[in-house]
C-alpha cells in the first residue's frame, strides 16, 4: 500500500531562504534533471509539437513554476538553432529564484520571466494565449483543490498541448530519495524527501487530469520516480 500524500513546507519556497543555499539547491536540481534526462524528456515532447508548426509561425509557450528556467533555456536554444519564432513566458512566485533564473537566461530575448502566483494566471492572460503550457515539479507543492485549479487553467490557456511533469510517489521511491538525497546540499536534501511525500501516484495524477477536463490525458512514467501527463488539443496553434 502507498502512503497518503503529505504536504510539508519546502525550504526552496521559503521567502527567507539563504540566497547561497538556494543557489546551490537549484544548481543541484538542474544537474539532477540533466543526469536523469528529465529535462531532455520534456523538451522532446515540445519538440514533437513544434515540428508541426511553420518556422515563421509565432509560437508562445508558458512554463509554470519555472525555478531556475531549465526548460525555457533548453527549449529556446533548441528552437533558436532551428529558426523557430519561439516566445516563452516563465512564471514563478519566488523572487530570489527568479533572480537566479534571470542570471541563467542572460541575453536570450525569447524568454520572459514573471513573478506571479499560478492560481492568478487567468487575471493576466486570456484563454488560448499559448500554444502549449507546462508545469514541472510544481503541482506537488499544492493542495488537491489548488492542483485542480491550476490544471484547469493550463487547459484553458493552451491551444495545442499541455504537459504536467512531476514526481511519482511510492514506498520504493521514498526509500531511494532518502538515500540519494544525502549527496546534495542541505536545502536540496530536505526538499527532496518532502517532495516525494507530497508526490502523486499514477492513479491520483490521472484522476486529477480527468477531473480538470483534460482531453485524453496520457501518462508516461520515467525512471520510477517521475512522470509526464500530456494532453493534446485539436487546434494546432495559438489564437
C-alpha positions as CSV (number, residue, x, y, z in Angstrom):
1,X,0.0,0.0,0.0
2,X,1.2,3.5,-0.9
3,X,1.1,6.1,1.9
4,X,-1.2,9.1,1.5
5,X,0.2,12.5,0.3
6,X,1.8,14.6,3.0
7,X,2.5,18.2,2.1
8,X,5.1,20.0,4.2
9,X,6.8,23.4,3.6
10,X,9.9,23.2,1.4
11,X,12.9,25.3,2.1
12,X,13.4,26.5,-1.5
13,X,9.9,28.0,-1.3
14,X,10.7,30.0,1.9
15,X,10.9,33.7,1.1
16,X,13.7,34.0,3.7
17,X,15.8,31.1,2.4
18,X,19.6,31.9,2.3
19,X,20.4,33.0,-1.2
20,X,23.6,31.0,-1.3
21,X,21.9,27.9,-0.1
22,X,19.1,28.4,-2.6
23,X,21.5,28.8,-5.5
24,X,23.3,25.6,-4.5
25,X,20.0,23.7,-4.3
26,X,18.8,24.9,-7.6
27,X,22.1,24.1,-9.2
28,X,21.9,20.6,-7.8
29,X,18.3,20.2,-9.0
30,X,19.2,21.3,-12.5
31,X,22.2,18.9,-12.5
32,X,19.9,16.0,-11.4
33,X,17.4,16.8,-14.2
34,X,20.2,16.7,-16.7
35,X,21.8,13.5,-15.4
36,X,18.4,11.7,-15.3
37,X,17.4,13.0,-18.7
38,X,14.2,14.6,-17.3
39,X,14.8,18.0,-19.0
40,X,15.5,16.3,-22.3
41,X,12.4,14.1,-22.0
42,X,10.1,17.2,-21.5
43,X,11.9,19.1,-24.3
44,X,11.4,16.3,-26.7
45,X,7.6,16.4,-26.0
46,X,7.6,20.0,-27.0
47,X,9.9,19.4,-30.0
48,X,7.3,17.0,-31.4
49,X,4.6,19.7,-31.2
50,X,6.9,22.4,-32.6
51,X,7.9,20.4,-35.6
52,X,4.2,20.5,-36.8
53,X,4.5,24.4,-36.9
54,X,5.9,26.5,-39.6
55,X,9.3,28.1,-38.8
56,X,7.9,31.5,-39.3
57,X,4.8,31.0,-37.1
58,X,5.0,32.8,-33.8
59,X,4.8,30.2,-31.0
60,X,4.1,31.0,-27.4
61,X,4.8,28.6,-24.5
62,X,4.0,29.1,-20.8
63,X,6.2,27.4,-18.1
64,X,4.6,27.4,-14.7
65,X,6.9,27.2,-11.6
66,X,9.9,27.7,-13.8
67,X,12.5,27.6,-11.0
68,X,15.9,28.4,-12.5
69,X,14.4,28.3,-16.0
70,X,16.0,24.9,-17.0
71,X,13.2,24.1,-19.5
72,X,12.8,27.6,-21.1
73,X,16.6,27.7,-21.7
74,X,16.6,24.2,-23.3
75,X,13.6,25.0,-25.5
76,X,14.9,28.4,-26.5
77,X,18.3,27.1,-27.5
78,X,16.8,24.2,-29.5
79,X,14.3,26.4,-31.3
80,X,16.8,29.2,-32.0
81,X,19.2,26.8,-33.7
82,X,16.4,25.7,-36.0
83,X,14.9,29.1,-36.8
84,X,11.6,28.8,-34.9
85,X,10.0,32.0,-33.7
86,X,9.5,31.0,-30.0
87,X,8.5,33.1,-27.1
88,X,8.5,31.5,-23.6
89,X,6.7,33.1,-20.7
90,X,8.1,31.6,-17.5
91,X,6.4,32.3,-14.1
92,X,7.5,31.7,-10.5
93,X,6.3,33.1,-7.2
94,X,9.7,33.2,-5.6
95,X,11.7,36.5,-6.3
96,X,15.1,35.0,-5.3
97,X,14.6,32.0,-7.5
98,X,13.6,34.3,-10.4
99,X,16.7,36.4,-9.8
100,X,18.8,33.3,-10.3
101,X,16.7,32.4,-13.4
102,X,17.4,35.8,-14.9
103,X,21.2,35.3,-14.5
104,X,20.9,31.9,-16.3
105,X,18.7,33.2,-19.0
106,X,21.1,36.0,-19.8
107,X,20.5,37.7,-23.2
108,X,18.1,35.1,-24.5
109,X,15.5,37.6,-25.8
110,X,12.8,34.9,-26.3
111,X,12.3,34.2,-22.6
112,X,10.2,36.5,-20.4
113,X,10.3,35.9,-16.6
114,X,7.4,37.0,-14.5
115,X,6.8,36.9,-10.7
116,X,3.3,35.7,-10.1
117,X,1.0,33.1,-8.4
118,X,0.0,30.3,-10.7
119,X,-3.6,30.5,-9.3
120,X,-3.9,34.0,-10.7
121,X,-2.8,33.4,-14.3
122,X,-6.2,34.0,-15.7
123,X,-6.1,37.5,-14.3
124,X,-3.3,38.3,-16.7
125,X,-3.8,36.0,-19.7
126,X,-6.9,35.2,-21.7
127,X,-8.0,31.8,-22.8
128,X,-5.9,30.4,-25.7
129,X,-3.0,32.7,-25.1
130,X,-0.4,30.0,-25.5
131,X,0.4,27.3,-28.0
132,X,1.5,24.9,-25.1
133,X,1.6,25.0,-21.3
134,X,4.0,23.2,-19.0
135,X,4.1,22.8,-15.2
136,X,7.2,21.0,-13.9
137,X,7.9,19.8,-10.3
138,X,5.5,22.3,-9.0
139,X,2.0,21.0,-8.5
140,X,3.0,18.6,-5.7
141,X,3.5,21.7,-3.6
142,X,-0.2,22.3,-3.7
143,X,-3.4,21.0,-2.0
144,X,-5.7,19.0,-4.2
145,X,-8.2,21.8,-4.9
146,X,-5.3,24.1,-6.0
147,X,-3.9,21.3,-8.2
148,X,-7.2,21.0,-9.9
149,X,-7.4,24.8,-10.3
150,X,-4.0,25.0,-12.0
151,X,-4.7,22.1,-14.3
152,X,-7.9,23.7,-15.4
153,X,-6.1,27.0,-16.0
154,X,-3.5,25.2,-18.1
155,X,-6.2,23.6,-20.2
156,X,-7.9,27.0,-20.8
157,X,-4.6,28.8,-21.7
158,X,-3.3,26.2,-24.2
159,X,-4.4,25.7,-27.8
160,X,-2.1,22.8,-28.8
161,X,-0.9,20.8,-25.8
162,X,-0.4,20.6,-22.1
163,X,2.4,18.9,-20.1
164,X,2.4,18.1,-16.4
165,X,5.8,16.9,-15.3
166,X,6.1,15.8,-11.7
167,X,7.2,13.2,-9.1
168,X,5.7,9.8,-8.6
169,X,5.1,8.6,-5.0
170,X,5.8,5.1,-3.8
171,X,7.4,3.4,-0.9
172,X,10.4,2.4,-3.1
173,X,10.9,5.9,-4.3
174,X,10.7,7.3,-0.8
175,X,13.5,4.9,0.4
176,X,15.5,5.7,-2.7
177,X,15.1,9.5,-2.3
178,X,16.1,9.3,1.4
179,X,19.3,7.5,0.4
180,X,20.2,9.6,-2.7
181,X,19.3,13.0,-1.2
182,X,22.3,13.0,1.1
183,X,24.6,13.6,-1.8
184,X,23.2,17.1,-2.3
185,X,23.2,20.4,-0.4
186,X,21.2,20.6,2.8
187,X,18.2,22.5,1.3
188,X,18.1,20.0,-1.6
189,X,18.2,17.1,0.8
190,X,15.3,18.4,2.9
191,X,13.1,19.3,-0.1
192,X,13.8,16.0,-2.0
193,X,12.3,14.0,0.9
194,X,9.4,16.4,1.4
195,X,8.7,16.4,-2.4
196,X,8.4,12.6,-2.7
197,X,6.0,12.6,0.3
198,X,3.8,15.2,-1.5
199,X,4.1,13.5,-4.9
200,X,1.3,11.6,-6.8
201,X,0.6,8.0,-7.7
202,X,-0.3,7.3,-11.3
203,X,-4.0,6.8,-10.3
204,X,-4.1,10.1,-8.4
205,X,-2.4,12.1,-11.2
206,X,-4.7,10.7,-14.0
207,X,-7.8,11.2,-11.8
208,X,-6.8,14.9,-11.3
209,X,-6.2,15.4,-15.0
210,X,-9.6,13.8,-15.8
211,X,-11.4,15.9,-13.3
212,X,-9.8,19.0,-14.6
213,X,-11.2,18.3,-18.0
214,X,-8.0,17.4,-19.9
215,X,-8.7,15.7,-23.3
216,X,-7.5,12.0,-23.2
217,X,-4.6,12.6,-20.7
218,X,-1.7,10.3,-21.4
219,X,0.6,9.0,-18.6
220,X,4.3,8.2,-19.2
221,X,6.5,7.1,-16.3
222,X,10.2,7.9,-16.2
223,X,12.8,6.1,-14.1
224,X,10.2,5.1,-11.5
225,X,10.1,8.4,-9.7
226,X,9.0,10.9,-12.5
227,X,6.0,11.1,-14.8
228,X,4.6,13.2,-17.7
229,X,0.9,13.6,-18.3
230,X,0.2,15.1,-21.7
231,X,-3.0,16.2,-23.4
232,X,-3.3,17.4,-27.0
233,X,-5.8,19.9,-28.3
234,X,-7.4,19.9,-31.8
235,X,-6.4,23.5,-32.5
236,X,-2.8,23.3,-33.9
237,X,-1.7,26.8,-32.9
238,X,-2.2,29.8,-30.6
239,X,-5.0,32.2,-31.1
